[in-house]
């Protein structure tokens, strides 16, 4: 099967390919560079370039795939190593990490986001349980890069195995501390983390940087360590496969899978489909999007969830959007798959418009939706589709 490397696996512009069809490439070789805001893209396998378009580079992989990879150049500057490796936010946002960390946080802090907030997804949790020392080293590197005074690990107390593993390593570090998050959705939201750990309420649209903090995803920090210590480019991804697959009832974790393989490959490695099945959801159950079997693994993909077939709905439907969960576009997509007629649309009353986008003014604190639902009921809805937070 061919490997498809999308040219846009990050916030910003699509990258520009620098390879040509017929060219031999090695794992780790640079194949595309950013034009403006973006991050380098490297070959994830040994092979031959098949096609090159503005959207993707396709590689025909060799049968033999050695473990060795082309290392990025050696840099004294750790931030430059992160940039060269093409590290982006692996939790789904995809913001280029070298830009995010190019700040002076003197007096501030770096926070590892270990909330593992989306249900079912568990690859970050496994990483915390099995490689806590890697994450602590990553926090120390980022503290050094940003001049931050303090490091925090934000995690839910119920993740006891991960807490024990991290606590053992943190006990040797005077400036890195574990802080517990409430067991609610979305405790992994940056503004919730700042509110719970620092006692500061960020207004919608404001970033943690404005209060002297940076929040980093667990896997992103692993890639930071890989770039600095192993000179390894971002060519592999951690994922969870779950749902209507034979070995995925509780979620099956795959660590360090090469970018560009189709999601169908990992569905097969999890035993294949359980009949009947419905949508392939890419990401988490709250914020994921519909995907296809041929969708390639990217730097920002964390979940491959196979659902039950959507129940068919003949009653008149209303949709209630919430920034913490599914918003209008996704809810309409699900409603269409259910065969429903949507006759009313509303937003959670906490949603306020900021720079053309609706945001929650207090994530994780549901104001109650009875009034909104009654309004839609007057419009004739018989059933409601929503995805809200939960406290």
Backbone torsions as a table, in degrees:
resi	resn	phi	psi	omega
1	UNK	NA	145.6	-178.5
2	UNK	-79.7	153.7	177.6
3	UNK	-101.8	127.2	-179.0
4	UNK	-113.9	114.2	178.3
5	UNK	-100.5	107.3	178.3
6	UNK	-67.2	143.8	-178.3
7	UNK	-83.9	-5.2	176.1
8	UNK	-129.9	94.5	178.9
9	UNK	-120.5	33.9	-170.1
10	UNK	-165.6	167.2	170.1
11	UNK	-68.6	140.0	177.3
12	UNK	117.0	-148.8	-177.2
13	UNK	-93.6	157.4	173.7
14	UNK	-64.0	146.1	178.0
15	UNK	-75.6	162.7	178.6
16	UNK	-102.9	120.3	178.9
17	UNK	-63.8	144.1	177.7
18	UNK	-122.7	17.6	177.5
19	UNK	-120.2	166.5	-177.9
20	UNK	-127.7	155.6	177.0
21	UNK	-56.8	139.4	-179.6
22	UNK	90.5	-10.4	-177.8
23	UNK	-78.3	135.6	173.9
24	UNK	-76.8	136.6	177.1
25	UNK	-130.0	153.6	177.1
26	UNK	-108.5	154.2	175.9
27	UNK	-58.6	128.7	-179.0
28	UNK	93.7	-8.0	-180.0
29	UNK	-72.2	138.5	178.5
30	UNK	-67.9	126.9	-179.0
31	UNK	-120.4	-14.9	179.8
32	UNK	-155.5	145.9	-177.1
33	UNK	-125.3	151.3	-177.6
34	UNK	-72.1	149.4	170.0
35	UNK	-116.5	97.4	-171.6
36	UNK	88.1	-144.8	-179.5
37	UNK	-66.7	124.4	-179.0
38	UNK	170.9	-164.1	-177.2
39	UNK	-151.9	145.9	179.1
40	UNK	-54.3	148.4	174.2
41	UNK	-123.2	132.7	-176.6
42	UNK	-119.6	154.8	175.3
43	UNK	-64.0	136.4	-179.6
44	UNK	-97.3	-4.9	-178.4
45	UNK	-144.3	167.1	166.8
46	UNK	-84.8	135.3	-179.6
47	UNK	176.6	-162.0	-178.7
48	UNK	-122.4	134.8	177.7
49	UNK	-66.9	125.7	179.0
50	UNK	-94.1	-61.3	179.5
51	UNK	-133.3	153.1	177.5
52	UNK	-133.4	121.8	175.9
53	UNK	-131.9	168.5	176.3
54	UNK	-61.9	-18.8	-177.5
55	UNK	-94.5	-30.2	-172.6
56	UNK	-161.1	153.7	169.5
57	UNK	-112.2	126.2	-179.2
58	UNK	-106.6	132.3	-178.7
59	UNK	-118.8	133.2	169.7
60	UNK	-89.1	110.1	-173.6
61	UNK	-75.0	147.5	172.5
62	UNK	-71.3	155.8	178.1
63	UNK	-64.5	-38.7	179.0
64	UNK	-92.2	128.5	-179.1
65	UNK	-127.4	88.9	178.7
66	UNK	-60.2	155.7	178.5
67	UNK	-69.9	-27.2	-176.3
68	UNK	-64.2	152.0	177.8
69	UNK	-139.3	160.4	175.4
70	UNK	-73.2	119.8	-177.8
71	UNK	-81.2	148.8	173.5
72	UNK	-68.3	159.4	177.9
73	UNK	-57.4	157.1	179.7
74	UNK	-84.3	128.4	-178.1
75	UNK	-125.3	143.2	168.9
76	UNK	-75.9	-30.4	-178.8
77	UNK	-83.6	111.3	-176.4
78	UNK	-64.8	-35.0	179.3
79	UNK	-64.6	-37.1	177.9
80	UNK	-66.3	-37.4	177.5
81	UNK	-62.8	-41.8	178.9
82	UNK	-63.4	-41.5	177.7
83	UNK	-63.4	-47.8	-177.7
84	UNK	-61.8	-34.6	-178.4
85	UNK	-75.9	-10.0	178.1
86	UNK	73.1	33.0	-177.4
87	UNK	-74.8	131.5	174.9
88	UNK	-132.5	168.5	177.9
89	UNK	-60.5	113.7	-173.2
90	UNK	-85.3	-2.5	-179.1
91	UNK	-83.4	-2.5	178.1
92	UNK	128.8	-27.4	-177.8
93	UNK	-74.0	-42.0	175.6
94	UNK	75.8	21.7	178.6
95	UNK	-74.4	134.6	-179.3
96	UNK	-57.0	123.1	-171.5
97	UNK	-69.2	-33.3	-178.8
98	UNK	-65.9	-27.1	176.8
99	UNK	-78.9	-42.1	-179.4
100	UNK	-61.5	-35.6	-175.6
101	UNK	-91.0	-1.5	-178.4
102	UNK	-85.2	63.1	-176.8
103	UNK	-141.9	165.4	174.8
104	UNK	-108.6	110.4	-177.7
105	UNK	-103.4	30.0	-179.9
106	UNK	-52.6	123.7	-177.1
107	UNK	87.2	-4.6	-177.4
108	UNK	-107.2	-159.8	-173.7
109	UNK	-146.8	157.5	170.7
110	UNK	-109.8	133.4	-177.5
111	UNK	-119.6	123.0	171.9
112	UNK	-83.4	122.2	-178.8
113	UNK	-87.4	96.1	178.9
114	UNK	-105.4	27.1	-175.4
115	UNK	-64.5	-31.2	-172.9
116	UNK	43.2	61.2	-165.2
117	UNK	-79.0	-38.6	-179.6
118	UNK	-67.1	126.6	177.6
119	UNK	-56.0	149.4	174.1
120	UNK	82.8	-44.2	-178.6
121	UNK	-64.3	132.7	-174.2
122	UNK	-141.5	10.4	-177.8
123	UNK	-70.4	-35.0	176.5
124	UNK	-67.8	-36.5	178.1
125	UNK	-63.1	-44.0	178.9
126	UNK	-63.1	-38.5	179.0
127	UNK	-63.5	-40.9	178.3
128	UNK	-66.1	-36.5	-179.8
129	UNK	-70.5	-40.1	-171.0
130	UNK	-95.3	-26.7	-175.0
131	UNK	-133.5	50.7	-178.2
132	UNK	-61.9	-31.9	-177.6
133	UNK	-66.9	-32.4	177.4
134	UNK	-64.2	-43.4	-177.9
135	UNK	-68.1	-38.3	178.4
136	UNK	-67.0	-39.5	176.0
137	UNK	-62.7	-38.8	178.9
138	UNK	-63.4	-40.9	177.3
139	UNK	-61.4	-41.6	-179.4
140	UNK	-64.7	-39.6	177.4
141	UNK	-62.5	-43.9	-177.5
142	UNK	-69.8	-35.5	173.7
143	UNK	-59.2	-42.6	179.7
144	UNK	-65.0	-44.8	-178.0
145	UNK	-63.5	-41.4	-172.4
146	UNK	-98.2	-5.2	-175.1
147	UNK	65.7	21.1	178.2
148	UNK	-65.0	145.0	-179.3
149	UNK	-84.6	-28.1	-169.4
150	UNK	-137.6	149.0	172.4
151	UNK	-122.3	137.9	177.6
152	UNK	-125.4	147.4	171.0
153	UNK	-113.6	114.2	-178.6
154	UNK	-94.8	119.5	-174.4
155	UNK	-150.6	154.7	176.0
156	UNK	-81.8	138.2	-176.1
157	UNK	-61.2	-27.0	-177.5
158	UNK	-67.4	-18.3	178.7
159	UNK	-83.7	67.1	-168.0
160	UNK	-62.6	-40.1	-178.2
161	UNK	-63.9	-43.1	178.3
162	UNK	-67.3	-40.0	179.1
163	UNK	-61.2	-43.8	179.4
164	UNK	-62.5	-44.4	-177.9
165	UNK	-64.0	-45.3	-179.3
166	UNK	-69.0	-38.0	-179.2
167	UNK	-62.2	-38.5	-179.5
168	UNK	-62.1	-40.9	-179.9
169	UNK	-76.2	-40.5	-178.0
170	UNK	-67.7	-22.0	-179.5
171	UNK	-62.1	-18.9	179.8
172	UNK	-93.7	-1.6	-175.4
173	UNK	-117.7	121.6	-176.8
174	UNK	-78.3	-21.5	-174.6
175	UNK	-110.6	13.8	177.7
176	UNK	-126.0	127.3	-171.1
177	UNK	-135.0	142.9	175.4
178	UNK	-87.5	133.5	176.7
179	UNK	-126.8	138.9	-176.8
180	UNK	-92.3	139.8	175.9
181	UNK	-100.5	152.3	174.5
182	UNK	-68.4	151.9	-179.3
183	UNK	-85.7	73.7	178.5
184	UNK	-138.4	166.6	175.2
185	UNK	-109.4	127.7	7.6
186	UNK	-109.1	89.6	-179.9
187	UNK	-65.2	-16.2	177.9
188	UNK	-83.9	-5.0	175.8
189	UNK	-63.3	136.0	-175.6
190	UNK	-56.4	-39.5	-177.8
191	UNK	-71.0	-31.8	175.1
192	UNK	-67.2	-42.7	179.7
193	UNK	-60.9	-44.7	178.7
194	UNK	-63.6	-40.9	-179.9
195	UNK	-64.4	-44.0	-175.1
196	UNK	-77.8	-36.0	-176.3
197	UNK	-88.2	-39.1	-173.7
198	UNK	-107.8	-8.7	-179.8
199	UNK	70.6	23.9	-178.8
200	UNK	-115.7	130.2	177.7
201	UNK	-95.8	113.6	177.3
202	UNK	-83.8	132.4	175.2
203	UNK	-67.3	152.1	177.6
204	UNK	-53.5	134.2	-179.0
205	UNK	92.2	-13.6	179.3
206	UNK	-86.8	147.0	-177.8
207	UNK	-102.3	153.2	176.6
208	UNK	-54.3	-30.1	-179.3
209	UNK	-57.1	-29.1	-178.0
210	UNK	-69.2	-15.4	175.3
211	UNK	-117.1	24.0	174.2
212	UNK	75.6	35.0	-179.2
213	UNK	-138.4	151.8	170.3
214	UNK	-129.0	133.7	178.2
215	UNK	-108.9	128.0	-179.1
216	UNK	-125.2	138.4	175.5
217	UNK	-65.7	149.8	-179.2
218	UNK	-55.0	-54.0	-176.0
219	UNK	-66.7	-33.1	177.5
220	UNK	-58.1	-42.0	-179.9
221	UNK	-65.1	-34.8	175.2
222	UNK	-60.8	-42.1	179.9
223	UNK	-68.7	-31.3	173.4
224	UNK	-61.2	-45.9	178.5
225	UNK	-63.8	-43.1	178.2
226	UNK	-57.9	-42.4	-178.5
227	UNK	-66.3	-41.3	-175.6
228	UNK	-78.4	-44.5	-173.0
229	UNK	-90.8	-35.8	-174.0
230	UNK	-110.6	-3.0	-176.4
231	UNK	53.0	38.7	-177.0
232	UNK	-98.2	126.6	174.8
233	UNK	-71.7	164.3	179.4
234	UNK	-76.1	89.7	-177.5
235	UNK	-123.9	-0.3	178.7
236	UNK	-133.2	159.6	-176.4
237	UNK	-137.5	146.7	171.7
238	UNK	-94.0	134.8	-177.7
239	UNK	-140.0	159.7	170.7
240	UNK	-119.3	131.0	175.2
241	UNK	-113.0	131.2	-174.3
242	UNK	-156.3	174.2	177.1
243	UNK	100.9	-134.3	-175.1
244	UNK	-82.7	58.6	173.3
245	UNK	-129.8	152.7	-166.9
246	UNK	-65.2	-31.6	-178.2
247	UNK	-114.5	23.4	-172.8
248	UNK	-121.6	23.6	-178.3
249	UNK	-56.8	-42.6	179.4
250	UNK	-103.6	2.9	-178.4
251	UNK	96.1	125.6	178.3
252	UNK	-109.8	125.5	-176.4
253	UNK	-93.8	135.4	171.3
254	UNK	-121.0	120.5	179.1
255	UNK	-99.6	140.4	173.5
256	UNK	57.7	52.8	175.0
257	UNK	-88.7	141.7	-178.4
258	UNK	-62.8	138.6	174.6
259	UNK	-62.1	146.5	171.8
260	UNK	100.2	-16.3	175.7
261	UNK	-68.7	147.0	177.4
262	UNK	-71.1	149.6	-178.9
263	UNK	-61.4	-26.3	179.1
264	UNK	-59.8	-30.3	-179.9
265	UNK	-61.6	-40.3	-178.0
266	UNK	-83.6	-23.6	170.1
267	UNK	-64.8	-41.2	177.5
268	UNK	-65.4	-40.0	-179.7
269	UNK	-69.8	-12.7	176.6
270	UNK	-101.0	19.6	174.4
271	UNK	96.7	-3.9	-179.0
272	UNK	84.3	178.4	-174.2
273	UNK	-71.2	149.0	165.4
274	UNK	-100.8	126.5	-179.7
275	UNK	-84.2	143.3	-8.3
276	UNK	-82.3	158.4	176.7
277	UNK	-137.4	162.4	-177.0
278	UNK	-122.4	-117.5	-174.0
279	UNK	-73.2	147.9	164.8
280	UNK	-94.2	112.9	-179.7
281	UNK	-97.6	127.3	179.1
282	UNK	-99.8	118.3	-175.2
283	UNK	109.9	-153.2	179.8
284	UNK	-91.7	166.2	-178.1
285	UNK	-65.4	-26.7	179.3
286	UNK	-81.3	-45.3	-169.8
287	UNK	-116.9	6.0	-179.6
288	UNK	-72.1	171.2	179.7
289	UNK	-128.9	157.6	178.2
290	UNK	-65.2	137.8	178.3
291	UNK	-130.6	-172.9	-179.7
292	UNK	-129.8	165.8	179.7
293	UNK	-60.8	-32.2	-176.6
294	UNK	-90.8	4.8	175.7
295	UNK	-62.7	127.9	-178.4
296	UNK	-81.8	149.5	172.3
297	UNK	-62.5	132.5	179.7
298	UNK	-126.2	176.3	-179.5
299	UNK	-64.8	-20.0	-175.0
300	UNK	-110.3	3.6	-180.0
301	UNK	-90.8	124.4	-179.8
302	UNK	-117.4	-25.0	-175.5
303	UNK	-129.7	141.2	170.9
304	UNK	-124.7	103.3	-173.7
305	UNK	-115.8	125.1	178.1
306	UNK	-101.2	120.8	-173.2
307	UNK	-94.0	169.3	163.5
308	UNK	-67.4	157.7	171.5
309	UNK	-58.8	139.5	178.3
310	UNK	-64.4	134.5	175.6
311	UNK	-64.9	143.4	179.1
312	UNK	-83.8	137.0	-172.2
313	UNK	-127.2	118.7	-179.4
314	UNK	-99.6	-11.7	179.4
315	UNK	-76.2	158.1	-179.9
316	UNK	-70.8	131.4	-169.9
317	UNK	-112.6	144.1	168.1
318	UNK	-114.1	149.9	176.8
319	UNK	-121.1	139.3	-178.3
320	UNK	-122.9	111.8	-175.3
321	UNK	-91.2	148.0	-179.6
322	UNK	-145.0	134.2	-178.7
323	UNK	-61.4	-30.3	-177.1
324	UNK	-68.6	-23.4	-178.3
325	UNK	-129.8	-139.6	-177.8
326	UNK	-72.0	137.9	177.3
327	UNK	-104.6	-175.7	-167.3
328	UNK	-53.0	-47.9	-175.0
329	UNK	-59.5	-45.1	-179.8
330	UNK	-68.4	-41.8	179.7
331	UNK	-63.0	-39.3	177.5
332	UNK	-65.7	-37.7	178.3
333	UNK	-61.3	-44.2	178.9
334	UNK	-67.3	-43.0	179.5
335	UNK	-59.4	-40.9	178.2
336	UNK	-62.6	-43.1	179.1
337	UNK	-64.0	-25.9	178.3
338	UNK	-85.8	-6.0	-178.6
339	UNK	74.4	22.2	-174.0
340	UNK	-89.9	154.4	172.8
341	UNK	-100.0	116.1	179.7
342	UNK	-89.1	119.9	-177.8
343	UNK	-114.9	-6.1	179.7
344	UNK	-151.9	140.0	179.1
345	UNK	-132.4	133.0	177.4
346	UNK	-140.4	161.9	173.8
347	UNK	-111.5	151.6	171.4
348	UNK	-53.8	141.5	-175.7
349	UNK	-69.4	-8.8	173.7
350	UNK	-81.1	-11.6	-176.7
351	UNK	-74.4	127.8	175.8
352	UNK	-128.9	150.7	-176.6
353	UNK	-85.0	127.5	177.8
354	UNK	-132.8	114.9	179.1
355	UNK	52.5	43.7	175.3
356	UNK	82.3	3.0	179.0
357	UNK	-127.6	141.3	178.7
358	UNK	-86.2	129.8	-179.3
359	UNK	-130.8	153.6	177.8
360	UNK	-79.4	136.8	-179.5
361	UNK	-82.5	-10.4	177.0
362	UNK	-157.5	79.2	-175.3
363	UNK	-56.0	138.2	176.8
364	UNK	88.6	-5.0	-179.6
365	UNK	-117.6	87.9	-176.1
366	UNK	-67.5	129.9	-177.9
367	UNK	-83.0	-1.0	-172.5
368	UNK	89.3	139.1	-171.6
369	UNK	-118.1	8.7	-173.5
370	UNK	-58.1	-45.5	-177.4
371	UNK	-61.9	-43.6	-179.6
372	UNK	-64.9	-41.6	-179.0
373	UNK	-66.6	-39.3	177.7
374	UNK	-63.3	-36.7	176.6
375	UNK	-61.4	-43.8	179.3
376	UNK	-69.9	-32.9	178.8
377	UNK	-62.9	-36.3	177.1
378	UNK	-65.0	-24.8	178.1
379	UNK	-83.0	-5.7	173.7
380	UNK	108.8	8.2	-179.5
381	UNK	-70.1	147.2	177.4
382	UNK	-113.7	-16.3	-179.3
383	UNK	-149.5	149.7	-175.3
384	UNK	-119.0	139.1	173.9
385	UNK	-118.9	123.4	-178.8
386	UNK	-152.2	170.4	174.0
387	UNK	-150.3	88.7	-172.9
388	UNK	-106.8	173.4	178.0
389	UNK	-75.0	174.2	178.1
390	UNK	-146.0	128.8	178.2
391	UNK	-115.9	NA	NA
